[in-house]
Amino acid sequence: MNQQQYRPAGFRLLPPVVKNLLIINGLAFVLQILLQSSFGIDLADHMGLHYFASQAFRPWQFITYMFLHGDFGHLFFNMFALWMFGYALENIWGARRFLIYYFITGIGAGLIHYFVIFLDINPTVVAINHFISNPSTASLIDFIQSHQFRISEYSGIIYQEFMGFEDTYNILLNNPGDRQALQAAVNFMVDYREYFMNIPNVIGASGAVFGILLAFGMLFPNAYIYIYFLFPLKAKYFVILYGLAELIFGITGHGGNIAHFAHLGGMIFGFFLIKYWKRKGSLH
């Protein structure tokens, strides 16, 4: 198989874990749509993976976030890759080991993603905490000059609070010693801190899927994968190029809401888990 073109088996030959993961992800996507359209409930708000310091964070979100997707395209490409590469791994490893690998890489993806998020937003959280603990007009001015508020008319109740905060800020510019205005600013910043930490919310099976892709490249490095069904490329090079692309996109911020470092996290945890199994002599 290592020297041949890679062709995934048909759906009738799917092993149990891959088959059930496909079904569960599909059902979860339908449930997302039904709850949103019928009751206005955004399932991602409750089951997506929130930042660990946010009040919305729950430990089980490290599992549930993997079964939610932003749109049909997001779901389709993740499930297509799970089907395409996952069945080969499960047939080699067995259901138990494949499921362990899937969840460890998915959880690892979330950990790496939020480690990067921590590095990005923690300075802002520290600055907010400093102002709340030691409120002054000067420190508020310094914060506003260095921070861009991520608030729009679609941000919910915090938008109305922000409108009032702008008036408060103008009062403080004219009268820096106004205690009432300063307290109002503190009250807003307390609410804004929570809103700010609630913004990061990752969903999708991509981290685990990238872990599967990494595993396939390590186990079948010379198997040919056809890019866009036309261009043959060995799996090992395919994985390397994908990993480099995710690193570049993550650093440059290309792709908007795509969690590139989560993808890399799945690959990183998958790499070390496979190395660990190899060292124990229990990879196959």
C-alpha positions as CSV (number, residue, x, y, z in Angstrom):
1,M,0.0,0.0,0.0
2,N,2.9,2.4,0.8
3,Q,3.9,2.6,-2.9
4,Q,0.5,2.8,-4.4
5,Q,-2.2,5.3,-5.1
6,Y,-4.4,5.7,-2.1
7,R,-8.1,4.9,-2.6
8,P,-10.4,4.9,0.4
9,A,-12.9,2.1,0.7
10,G,-16.6,2.6,0.2
11,F,-19.0,3.6,2.9
12,R,-20.2,-0.1,3.4
13,L,-16.7,-1.0,4.6
14,L,-16.5,1.7,7.3
15,P,-15.3,0.5,10.7
16,P,-17.5,1.3,13.6
17,V,-15.8,4.3,15.2
18,V,-15.5,6.2,11.9
19,K,-19.0,5.4,11.0
20,N,-20.4,6.5,14.3
21,L,-18.4,9.7,14.3
22,L,-19.8,10.5,10.9
23,I,-23.3,9.9,12.1
24,I,-22.9,11.8,15.4
25,N,-21.4,14.8,13.7
26,G,-24.2,14.8,11.1
27,L,-26.9,14.6,13.7
28,A,-25.2,17.3,15.8
29,F,-25.2,19.7,12.8
30,V,-28.9,19.0,12.2
31,L,-29.6,19.7,15.9
32,Q,-27.7,23.0,15.7
33,I,-29.9,24.1,12.8
34,L,-33.1,23.0,14.5
35,L,-32.4,24.6,17.8
36,Q,-31.3,27.9,16.2
37,S,-34.2,28.1,13.8
38,S,-36.9,26.9,16.2
39,F,-35.8,28.3,19.6
40,G,-33.0,30.8,18.9
41,I,-30.6,28.6,20.8
42,D,-27.0,28.7,19.5
43,L,-25.6,25.3,20.5
44,A,-22.1,26.6,20.0
45,D,-22.5,29.1,22.8
46,H,-23.1,26.2,25.2
47,M,-21.0,23.4,23.8
48,G,-18.2,25.2,21.8
49,L,-14.8,25.4,23.5
50,H,-14.5,28.7,25.4
51,Y,-11.5,30.4,26.8
52,F,-10.5,28.8,30.1
53,A,-10.8,32.0,32.1
54,S,-14.3,32.8,30.7
55,Q,-17.4,32.2,32.8
56,A,-18.8,30.3,29.8
57,F,-16.0,27.7,30.0
58,R,-16.9,24.1,31.0
59,P,-14.4,21.2,31.1
60,W,-16.6,19.0,28.9
61,Q,-16.4,21.5,26.1
62,F,-13.0,19.9,25.2
63,I,-15.1,17.0,24.0
64,T,-18.3,18.6,22.8
65,Y,-16.7,21.3,20.6
66,M,-15.4,18.5,18.3
67,F,-19.0,17.6,17.2
68,L,-20.2,21.1,16.2
69,H,-19.5,22.9,12.9
70,G,-20.0,26.4,11.6
71,D,-21.6,25.6,8.3
72,F,-22.1,22.7,5.9
73,G,-18.8,23.2,4.1
74,H,-17.0,23.0,7.5
75,L,-18.8,19.8,8.3
76,F,-18.4,18.2,4.8
77,F,-14.6,18.7,4.5
78,N,-13.9,17.4,8.0
79,M,-16.1,14.4,7.6
80,F,-14.7,13.7,4.1
81,A,-11.2,13.7,5.5
82,L,-12.3,11.5,8.4
83,W,-13.8,9.0,6.0
84,M,-10.9,9.2,3.6
85,F,-8.1,8.6,6.1
86,G,-9.8,7.5,9.3
87,Y,-11.0,4.1,8.1
88,A,-7.4,2.9,7.2
89,L,-6.2,3.9,10.7
90,E,-9.0,2.3,12.5
91,N,-8.6,-0.9,10.5
92,I,-5.0,-1.0,11.6
93,W,-5.3,0.2,15.2
94,G,-8.7,-1.1,16.1
95,A,-11.6,0.8,17.4
96,R,-10.3,1.5,20.9
97,R,-6.9,2.9,19.9
98,F,-8.3,4.9,17.1
99,L,-10.9,6.5,19.4
100,I,-8.3,7.3,21.9
101,Y,-6.1,8.9,19.2
102,Y,-9.1,10.9,17.9
103,F,-10.0,12.4,21.3
104,I,-6.4,13.0,22.4
105,T,-5.6,14.9,19.2
106,G,-8.9,16.8,19.4
107,I,-8.3,17.8,23.0
108,G,-4.7,18.6,22.2
109,A,-5.8,20.9,19.4
110,G,-8.0,22.8,21.9
111,L,-5.2,23.2,24.3
112,I,-2.7,24.5,21.8
113,H,-5.3,26.8,20.3
114,Y,-6.0,28.4,23.7
115,F,-2.4,28.6,24.6
116,V,-1.9,30.8,21.6
117,I,-5.1,32.7,22.5
118,F,-3.7,33.2,26.0
119,L,-0.5,34.8,24.6
120,D,-2.6,37.0,22.5
121,I,-5.3,38.3,24.9
122,N,-3.7,38.0,28.3
123,P,-1.9,41.4,28.0
124,T,-5.3,43.0,27.4
125,V,-6.9,41.2,30.4
126,V,-4.0,42.2,32.6
127,A,-4.5,45.8,31.5
128,I,-8.2,45.7,32.3
129,N,-7.6,44.1,35.7
130,H,-5.1,46.8,36.4
131,F,-7.6,49.6,35.7
132,I,-10.3,47.8,37.7
133,S,-8.0,47.5,40.7
134,N,-6.5,50.9,40.4
135,P,-9.0,53.1,38.5
136,S,-7.8,56.4,37.1
137,T,-8.5,58.5,34.1
138,A,-4.9,58.3,33.0
139,S,-4.8,54.5,33.0
140,L,-8.2,54.4,31.2
141,I,-6.8,56.7,28.5
142,D,-3.7,54.5,28.1
143,F,-5.9,51.4,27.7
144,I,-8.2,53.0,25.1
145,Q,-5.3,54.2,23.1
146,S,-3.7,50.8,23.0
147,H,-6.9,48.7,22.5
148,Q,-9.5,48.4,19.8
149,F,-12.9,47.4,21.3
150,R,-14.4,44.4,19.4
151,I,-18.0,45.5,19.8
152,S,-20.7,46.1,17.2
153,E,-24.4,46.5,17.1
154,Y,-24.7,42.7,16.9
155,S,-22.8,42.2,20.1
156,G,-25.8,42.1,22.4
157,I,-26.3,44.1,25.6
158,I,-22.6,45.0,25.8
159,Y,-23.2,47.3,22.8
160,Q,-25.7,49.5,24.7
161,E,-23.3,49.5,27.7
162,F,-20.5,50.6,25.3
163,M,-22.6,53.5,24.1
164,G,-23.0,54.7,27.7
165,F,-19.3,54.1,28.3
166,E,-18.4,56.5,25.4
167,D,-20.3,59.2,27.2
168,T,-18.6,58.4,30.4
169,Y,-15.2,58.5,28.8
170,N,-15.9,62.0,27.4
171,I,-17.0,63.2,30.8
172,L,-13.7,61.9,32.3
173,L,-11.7,63.7,29.5
174,N,-13.3,67.0,30.6
175,N,-13.3,66.2,34.3
176,P,-10.7,63.5,35.2
177,G,-11.6,63.6,38.9
178,D,-15.3,62.8,38.5
179,R,-15.7,59.8,40.9
180,Q,-19.1,58.8,39.6
181,A,-18.0,58.7,36.0
182,L,-14.9,56.7,37.0
183,Q,-17.0,54.1,38.9
184,A,-19.2,53.9,35.8
185,A,-16.1,53.2,33.7
186,V,-15.0,50.5,36.2
187,N,-18.5,48.8,36.0
188,F,-18.3,48.8,32.2
189,M,-14.8,47.3,32.1
190,V,-15.8,44.5,34.5
191,D,-18.6,43.6,32.0
192,Y,-16.3,44.1,29.0
193,R,-13.6,41.8,30.5
194,E,-16.1,39.0,30.6
195,Y,-17.4,39.7,27.1
196,F,-13.8,40.0,25.8
197,M,-12.8,36.6,27.2
198,N,-16.1,35.0,25.9
199,I,-15.3,36.0,22.3
200,P,-12.9,33.1,21.5
201,N,-15.1,30.0,20.9
202,V,-13.8,27.2,18.8
203,I,-15.9,24.5,17.2
204,G,-15.2,21.7,14.7
205,A,-13.5,18.3,14.4
206,S,-10.6,19.9,12.4
207,G,-8.0,19.4,15.2
208,A,-8.7,15.7,15.4
209,V,-9.0,15.4,11.6
210,F,-5.5,17.0,11.2
211,G,-4.2,14.5,13.8
212,I,-5.6,11.7,11.6
213,L,-4.0,13.2,8.5
214,L,-0.7,13.4,10.3
215,A,-1.0,9.7,11.4
216,F,-1.8,8.6,7.9
217,G,1.3,10.4,6.6
218,M,3.5,8.8,9.2
219,L,2.1,5.3,8.7
220,F,1.8,5.4,4.9
221,P,4.4,8.0,3.9
222,N,4.7,6.9,0.3
223,A,1.0,6.4,-0.5
224,Y,-0.1,8.7,-3.2
225,I,-2.9,11.2,-2.5
226,Y,-4.5,13.0,-5.4
227,I,-4.9,16.7,-4.8
228,Y,-8.2,17.9,-6.3
229,F,-8.4,14.3,-7.8
230,L,-5.7,15.3,-10.4
231,F,-2.3,15.9,-8.9
232,P,-0.5,13.0,-7.2
233,L,1.5,13.7,-4.1
234,K,3.0,11.3,-1.5
235,A,1.3,11.4,1.8
236,K,4.4,12.5,3.7
237,Y,4.9,15.6,1.5
238,F,1.1,16.3,1.7
239,V,1.3,16.4,5.5
240,I,4.4,18.5,5.6
241,L,3.0,21.1,3.2
242,Y,-0.3,21.2,5.1
243,G,1.5,21.7,8.4
244,L,3.7,24.5,7.0
245,A,0.6,26.2,5.4
246,E,-1.2,26.1,8.8
247,L,1.8,27.5,10.6
248,I,2.1,30.4,8.1
249,F,-1.6,31.1,8.1
250,G,-1.7,31.0,11.9
251,I,1.2,33.5,12.2
252,T,0.0,35.8,9.5
253,G,-3.7,35.6,10.6
254,H,-4.8,34.5,7.1
255,G,-8.2,32.9,7.0
256,G,-10.1,35.0,9.5
257,N,-12.0,32.7,11.9
258,I,-10.1,29.5,11.0
259,A,-8.3,28.1,14.0
260,H,-5.0,27.3,12.3
261,F,-3.1,26.7,15.6
262,A,-5.8,24.1,16.6
263,H,-5.0,22.3,13.4
264,L,-1.4,22.3,14.3
265,G,-2.2,21.3,17.8
266,G,-3.9,18.1,16.5
267,M,-0.9,17.3,14.4
268,I,1.6,18.0,17.3
269,F,-0.3,15.8,19.8
270,G,-0.7,13.1,17.1
271,F,3.0,13.1,16.4
272,F,4.1,12.7,20.0
273,L,1.4,10.1,20.7
274,I,2.5,8.0,17.7
275,K,6.1,8.3,18.7
276,Y,5.1,7.2,22.2
277,W,3.3,4.1,20.9
278,K,6.3,3.3,18.6
279,R,8.7,3.5,21.5
280,K,6.4,1.1,23.4
281,G,6.3,-1.2,20.4
282,S,2.6,-1.1,20.3
283,L,1.8,1.1,17.2
284,H,0.2,-1.7,15.2
